[in-house]
Amino acid sequence: MAEATDAPLLSTPLANRHRALGARMVPFAGYDMPVQYPTGIMTEHNWTRAHAGLFDVSHMGQAFLVPADGKHETAAAALEALCPADILNLKPYQQRYSQLLNDEGGILDDFMATRAGSDRTGSLYVVVNAGCKEADYAHLQAKLPSNVKLERADHYALVALQGPEANAVIAAHVPDIDSLAFMTYRIVTIGGVAVHISRSGYTGEDGFEISVRVDKVGDLWDLLLKDARVKPIGLGARDSLRLEAGLCLYGHDIDVTTSPVEGALVWSMQKRRREGGGFPGADRIQRELRDKPKRTRVGFSFEGRAPAREGAEVRVNGRAVGVVTSGGFGPTVNAPVAMGYVETAFATPGAAVEIIVRDRPLAAKIAAMPFAPHRYKR
């Protein structure tokens, strides 16, 4: 999880609290971030699956696309010119996952877009990855039409509360939170502070992402941790949770060479956009939808206990047919799990492959994802 860098590391507003809790801090996406707390990654992973894990995701980028005429249709058209999702038909307060694309249909970054409600009528709220946000903002500013303005929201922090007891924890402060639907948001008050809370997350569990002013995030963090059902969770467990959930990590499982079709993200392109095009790389993406891509993102399960890591070669009958992009031990499934790309002809669940780890072939099979069932509130 740690990344080498020569640049000075940035800190989130919660950095001192992480250190006070005994976190081991590592460089990640230009930030000094907690990879684990004293109880360790395995304990944090299992706690989130059983109770409620609190994550600092303030390194992510938050911004608004603000149309000059205040109309959703204007902001939606601007964003749809850069991504393959149906943004136009988002309802107020509704959220959607998509990808910024380059002209070749490769993924510049993946992001969440939310149509604002009455609190910011006409605007779109977007959350992008920490390691890409400066490039994303530059891309948006260069590509947005003159009647849509990018407003960074650097004065807001972001935390995520994930797990089967997350709803009960939030309900102690927001009694009707159970009525908040998956992939929607609401403005609520927690501990006397107004927050933007969405029912979404990156672990496969039910849970919430909470955007709050930087000067209030410490109070919110402390308040949530007072609940015995909540423990702080670092990047290490976040990675194992998202891998079991079959969710992509940008820069590893998807990048500028990967199309959404190759990345098995067709579900994020609604029919109107798949058929109508009008986004960067549409020719390639529609051709891959029609003819199948040359490579496809798949999961891998293993006969033994040894994990395969990023970069491990995938072979069939001695021939290289793919590569692992994420791998590790899955505490919930109690077995090693991995995902990566193989030539589409070999992307059949149950098909036998060999994955080369330290020059030794490991017996593996193409596996359906997620490895751990999603437990989103539907």
C-alpha positions as CSV (number, residue, x, y, z in Angstrom):
1,M,0.0,0.0,0.0
2,A,2.9,2.4,0.7
3,E,4.1,4.4,-2.3
4,A,7.6,5.9,-2.8
5,T,7.6,9.6,-3.5
6,D,10.1,12.5,-3.3
7,A,7.4,15.2,-3.0
8,P,6.4,16.5,0.5
9,L,3.4,14.5,1.8
10,L,0.1,16.2,2.4
11,S,-1.9,15.5,5.5
12,T,-5.6,15.2,6.0
13,P,-7.3,17.1,8.8
14,L,-7.4,13.9,10.8
15,A,-3.7,13.0,10.6
16,N,-3.0,13.9,14.3
17,R,-5.9,11.8,15.4
18,H,-4.6,8.8,13.4
19,R,-1.2,9.1,15.1
20,A,-2.8,9.5,18.5
21,L,-4.7,6.3,17.9
22,G,-1.4,4.5,17.2
23,A,-1.8,4.3,13.4
24,R,1.1,3.3,11.2
25,M,1.3,6.0,8.6
26,V,2.5,5.5,5.0
27,P,2.6,7.6,1.8
28,F,-0.4,7.1,-0.4
29,A,-1.5,9.2,-3.3
30,G,0.6,12.1,-2.1
31,Y,-0.8,11.9,1.5
32,D,0.5,10.6,4.8
33,M,-2.3,8.1,5.5
34,P,-3.0,5.4,8.1
35,V,-2.4,1.9,6.7
36,Q,-3.4,0.2,10.0
37,Y,-4.0,0.7,13.6
38,P,-2.5,-1.4,16.5
39,T,-5.0,-4.2,16.2
40,G,-3.9,-4.9,12.6
41,I,-5.4,-5.3,9.1
42,M,-7.1,-8.6,9.7
43,T,-8.9,-7.4,12.8
44,E,-10.0,-4.2,11.1
45,H,-11.2,-6.1,8.0
46,N,-13.3,-8.5,10.1
47,W,-14.6,-5.7,12.3
48,T,-15.9,-3.8,9.3
49,R,-17.7,-7.0,8.0
50,A,-19.3,-7.6,11.4
51,H,-19.8,-4.1,12.9
52,A,-18.9,-0.6,11.6
53,G,-15.5,0.7,10.3
54,L,-14.7,4.4,10.1
55,F,-12.4,5.4,7.3
56,D,-10.7,8.8,6.6
57,V,-11.0,9.4,2.9
58,S,-10.4,13.1,3.1
59,H,-7.6,12.7,0.5
60,M,-10.2,12.2,-2.2
61,G,-11.1,15.2,-4.3
62,Q,-14.5,16.8,-3.9
63,A,-15.8,19.4,-6.3
64,F,-18.9,20.9,-7.9
65,L,-19.8,21.4,-11.6
66,V,-21.9,24.6,-11.5
67,P,-24.0,25.6,-14.5
68,A,-24.3,29.3,-15.2
69,D,-28.0,28.9,-15.9
70,G,-28.7,26.8,-12.8
71,K,-30.1,23.9,-14.9
72,H,-29.2,20.3,-14.3
73,E,-29.4,19.7,-18.0
74,T,-26.5,22.1,-18.7
75,A,-24.2,20.5,-16.1
76,A,-25.2,17.0,-17.2
77,A,-24.5,17.6,-20.9
78,A,-21.0,19.0,-20.0
79,L,-20.2,15.9,-17.9
80,E,-21.7,13.4,-20.4
81,A,-19.3,14.8,-23.0
82,L,-16.4,13.4,-20.8
83,C,-17.9,10.1,-19.4
84,P,-20.1,7.2,-20.6
85,A,-22.8,7.4,-17.8
86,D,-26.3,8.7,-18.1
87,I,-26.0,11.8,-16.0
88,L,-28.9,13.6,-17.6
89,N,-31.5,11.3,-16.1
90,L,-30.2,11.4,-12.6
91,K,-32.9,12.4,-10.2
92,P,-32.2,15.1,-7.6
93,Y,-30.1,13.6,-4.7
94,Q,-29.2,10.6,-6.8
95,Q,-25.6,9.4,-7.3
96,R,-23.9,7.4,-10.0
97,Y,-20.5,5.8,-10.7
98,S,-18.6,6.6,-13.9
99,Q,-15.2,7.2,-15.5
100,L,-13.5,10.1,-17.2
101,L,-12.3,8.9,-20.5
102,N,-9.5,9.9,-22.9
103,D,-10.0,10.1,-26.6
104,E,-9.0,6.4,-27.0
105,G,-11.7,5.3,-24.5
106,G,-9.1,4.7,-21.8
107,I,-9.9,5.6,-18.2
108,L,-8.3,8.8,-16.8
109,D,-10.0,8.2,-13.5
110,D,-13.2,6.8,-12.0
111,F,-15.5,9.0,-10.0
112,M,-18.9,9.4,-8.3
113,A,-21.3,12.0,-9.6
114,T,-24.3,13.2,-7.6
115,R,-27.1,15.5,-8.8
116,A,-27.6,18.1,-6.2
117,G,-31.0,18.6,-4.6
118,S,-32.5,21.8,-3.3
119,D,-29.3,22.7,-1.5
120,R,-27.4,23.4,-4.7
121,T,-30.0,23.1,-7.5
122,G,-28.5,22.4,-10.9
123,S,-25.0,21.5,-9.7
124,L,-23.3,18.2,-9.9
125,Y,-21.2,17.0,-6.9
126,V,-18.2,14.9,-8.0
127,V,-15.7,12.8,-5.9
128,V,-12.5,11.8,-7.6
129,N,-9.5,9.7,-6.6
130,A,-6.8,11.4,-4.6
131,G,-3.9,10.5,-6.8
132,C,-5.7,11.8,-9.9
133,K,-7.5,14.9,-8.6
134,E,-5.1,17.6,-9.8
135,A,-5.1,16.0,-13.3
136,D,-8.8,15.5,-13.2
137,Y,-9.4,19.2,-12.2
138,A,-7.1,20.4,-15.0
139,H,-8.9,18.1,-17.5
140,L,-12.3,19.3,-16.4
141,Q,-11.3,23.0,-16.6
142,A,-9.9,22.4,-20.0
143,K,-12.9,20.5,-21.3
144,L,-15.9,22.0,-19.6
145,P,-17.9,24.5,-21.7
146,S,-17.7,28.2,-20.6
147,N,-21.2,28.0,-19.1
148,V,-20.2,25.3,-16.6
149,K,-17.7,26.1,-13.8
150,L,-15.6,23.8,-11.7
151,E,-15.7,24.7,-8.0
152,R,-13.2,22.8,-5.9
153,A,-14.5,21.9,-2.4
154,D,-11.1,21.6,-0.7
155,H,-12.7,23.1,2.5
156,Y,-14.6,19.8,2.9
157,A,-13.3,16.6,4.4
158,L,-14.7,13.1,3.8
159,V,-15.1,10.1,6.0
160,A,-16.8,6.7,5.4
161,L,-18.7,4.5,7.9
162,Q,-19.1,1.0,6.5
163,G,-20.5,-2.2,7.9
164,P,-23.7,-3.9,8.9
165,E,-24.0,-1.7,12.1
166,A,-23.3,1.6,10.2
167,N,-27.1,2.3,9.8
168,A,-27.7,1.8,13.6
169,V,-24.7,4.1,14.4
170,I,-26.0,6.9,12.2
171,A,-29.6,6.3,13.4
172,A,-28.5,7.3,16.9
173,H,-28.0,10.8,15.4
174,V,-30.4,10.8,12.4
175,P,-33.4,8.6,13.4
176,D,-34.9,8.2,9.9
177,I,-31.6,7.4,8.2
178,D,-32.8,3.9,7.3
179,S,-35.1,5.6,4.6
180,L,-32.0,6.9,2.8
181,A,-31.8,4.7,-0.4
182,F,-28.6,3.3,-1.8
183,M,-26.7,5.8,-4.0
184,T,-28.6,8.8,-2.8
185,Y,-27.7,11.5,-0.4
186,R,-29.3,13.9,2.1
187,I,-28.2,16.9,4.1
188,V,-28.5,16.0,7.8
189,T,-27.2,17.2,11.2
190,I,-24.9,15.0,13.2
191,G,-23.6,16.3,16.5
192,G,-24.9,19.7,15.6
193,V,-23.0,19.8,12.3
194,A,-24.7,19.9,8.9
195,V,-23.2,17.1,6.7
196,H,-23.7,15.7,3.2
197,I,-24.3,12.0,3.7
198,S,-24.7,9.5,0.9
199,R,-25.5,5.8,1.2
200,S,-22.5,4.5,-0.7
201,G,-19.0,3.1,-0.1
202,Y,-16.1,1.0,-1.3
203,T,-16.3,-2.1,0.8
204,G,-19.3,-4.0,-0.5
205,E,-21.1,-3.3,2.9
206,D,-24.0,-1.1,3.6
207,G,-22.7,2.3,4.8
208,F,-22.3,6.0,4.3
209,E,-19.8,8.5,3.0
210,I,-20.0,11.8,4.9
211,S,-18.8,15.1,3.6
212,V,-18.2,17.7,6.3
213,R,-16.4,21.0,6.6
214,V,-12.7,20.6,7.4
215,D,-13.0,22.5,10.7
216,K,-15.7,20.1,11.9
217,V,-14.4,16.7,10.7
218,G,-12.4,16.1,13.9
219,D,-15.5,16.6,16.0
220,L,-17.5,14.2,13.8
221,W,-14.6,11.6,13.9
222,D,-14.5,11.7,17.7
223,L,-18.2,11.5,18.0
224,L,-18.6,8.5,15.8
225,L,-15.7,6.7,17.6
226,K,-17.4,7.1,20.9
227,D,-19.9,4.5,19.7
228,A,-18.7,1.0,20.8
229,R,-19.8,-0.4,17.4
230,V,-17.2,1.8,15.6
231,K,-13.5,1.3,15.1
232,P,-11.0,3.3,12.9
233,I,-9.9,1.4,9.8
234,G,-6.8,2.0,7.7
235,L,-5.9,1.7,4.0
236,G,-4.8,-1.9,4.4
237,A,-8.2,-3.2,5.4
238,R,-9.9,-0.9,2.9
239,D,-7.9,-2.6,0.2
240,S,-8.7,-6.1,1.3
241,L,-12.4,-5.2,1.7
242,R,-12.6,-3.7,-1.8
243,L,-10.8,-6.6,-3.4
244,E,-13.2,-9.1,-1.9
245,A,-16.0,-6.8,-3.2
246,G,-14.5,-7.0,-6.7
247,L,-14.1,-3.2,-6.9
248,C,-11.4,-1.6,-9.0
249,L,-8.5,0.4,-7.6
250,Y,-7.5,3.1,-10.0
251,G,-4.0,2.9,-11.3
252,H,-4.0,-0.9,-10.6
253,D,-7.1,-2.5,-12.0
254,I,-8.0,0.3,-14.4
255,D,-5.9,2.9,-16.0
256,V,-5.5,5.1,-19.2
257,T,-5.1,1.9,-21.3
258,T,-8.2,0.2,-20.0
259,S,-11.7,0.7,-21.4
260,P,-14.8,0.4,-19.3
261,V,-15.7,-2.7,-21.4
262,E,-12.3,-4.4,-20.7
263,G,-12.7,-3.4,-17.0
264,A,-16.1,-5.2,-16.8
265,L,-17.7,-1.9,-16.0
266,V,-20.4,-2.1,-18.7
267,W,-23.0,-1.9,-15.9
268,S,-22.0,1.7,-15.3
269,M,-22.8,2.7,-18.9
270,Q,-26.6,3.0,-19.2
271,K,-28.3,1.9,-22.4
272,R,-28.9,5.4,-23.7
273,R,-25.1,6.1,-23.6
274,R,-24.0,2.7,-24.7
275,E,-26.1,3.0,-27.8
276,G,-26.0,6.7,-28.4
277,G,-22.3,7.3,-27.8
278,G,-21.2,11.0,-27.6
279,F,-18.3,10.4,-25.2
280,P,-14.6,10.1,-25.7
281,G,-13.5,6.8,-27.3
282,A,-17.1,5.9,-28.2
283,D,-16.0,4.2,-31.4
284,R,-13.7,1.8,-29.5
285,I,-16.1,1.2,-26.7
286,Q,-19.1,0.5,-29.0
287,R,-16.9,-1.8,-31.0
288,E,-15.9,-3.7,-27.9
289,L,-19.5,-4.0,-26.8
290,R,-20.4,-5.4,-30.2
291,D,-17.4,-7.7,-30.8
292,K,-16.1,-8.3,-27.3
293,P,-12.8,-6.7,-26.1
294,K,-9.4,-8.5,-26.5
295,R,-9.0,-8.7,-22.7
296,T,-11.4,-8.8,-19.8
297,R,-11.1,-8.1,-16.1
298,V,-11.8,-11.3,-14.1
299,G,-11.3,-12.7,-10.6
300,F,-9.0,-15.6,-9.7
301,S,-9.5,-18.2,-7.0
302,F,-6.6,-20.5,-5.8
303,E,-6.3,-24.1,-4.7
304,G,-3.6,-23.3,-2.2
305,R,-3.1,-20.6,0.5
306,A,-0.4,-18.6,-1.3
307,P,-1.5,-15.2,-2.5
308,A,-0.6,-13.8,-5.9
309,R,0.3,-10.1,-6.1
310,E,0.0,-7.4,-8.7
311,G,2.1,-8.1,-11.8
312,A,2.0,-11.9,-11.6
313,E,1.7,-13.5,-15.0
314,V,-1.3,-15.6,-15.9
315,R,-0.7,-18.6,-18.1
316,V,-2.7,-21.3,-19.9
317,N,-0.7,-24.3,-21.2
318,G,2.5,-22.4,-20.7
319,R,1.4,-19.4,-22.7
320,A,1.0,-15.9,-21.1
321,V,-2.6,-14.9,-21.4
322,G,-2.9,-12.2,-18.7
323,V,-1.7,-10.5,-15.6
324,V,-2.9,-10.0,-12.0
325,T,-3.6,-6.4,-11.1
326,S,-4.7,-6.8,-7.4
327,G,-4.2,-9.8,-5.1
328,G,-4.0,-10.8,-1.5
329,F,-5.6,-12.8,1.3
330,G,-9.3,-12.4,1.7
331,P,-10.1,-12.6,5.4
332,T,-13.9,-13.0,4.8
333,V,-13.5,-15.8,2.3
334,N,-10.5,-17.2,4.3
335,A,-8.5,-17.8,1.1
336,P,-6.3,-15.9,-1.3
337,V,-8.2,-13.9,-4.0
338,A,-7.0,-11.8,-6.9
339,M,-8.3,-9.9,-10.0
340,G,-6.6,-9.1,-13.2
341,Y,-6.9,-9.3,-17.0
342,V,-6.9,-12.3,-19.3
343,E,-7.5,-12.7,-23.0
344,T,-11.3,-12.7,-23.4
345,A,-11.3,-16.2,-24.8
346,F,-10.1,-17.5,-21.4
347,A,-12.4,-15.4,-19.3
348,T,-14.8,-18.2,-18.5
349,P,-15.6,-18.8,-14.8
350,G,-14.2,-22.1,-13.6
351,A,-11.5,-22.2,-16.3
352,A,-8.1,-23.4,-15.0
353,V,-5.1,-21.1,-15.3
354,E,-1.6,-21.0,-13.7
355,I,-0.4,-17.8,-12.0
356,I,3.4,-17.4,-11.7
357,V,4.6,-16.4,-8.3
358,R,8.4,-16.3,-7.7
359,D,8.9,-18.5,-10.8
360,R,6.5,-21.1,-9.4
361,P,3.1,-21.8,-11.0
362,L,0.1,-21.6,-8.7
363,A,-3.0,-23.6,-9.7
364,A,-5.9,-21.1,-10.0
365,K,-9.3,-20.7,-11.6
366,I,-11.2,-17.9,-13.2
367,A,-13.7,-16.8,-10.6
368,A,-16.9,-14.8,-10.6
369,M,-16.8,-11.6,-8.5
370,P,-17.5,-10.3,-5.9
371,F,-15.7,-12.8,-3.7
372,A,-17.7,-11.7,-0.7
373,P,-21.4,-10.9,-1.4
374,H,-22.3,-7.2,-1.6
375,R,-24.6,-6.2,1.2
376,Y,-25.6,-2.8,0.0
377,K,-29.1,-1.6,1.1
378,R,-31.4,-2.1,-1.9
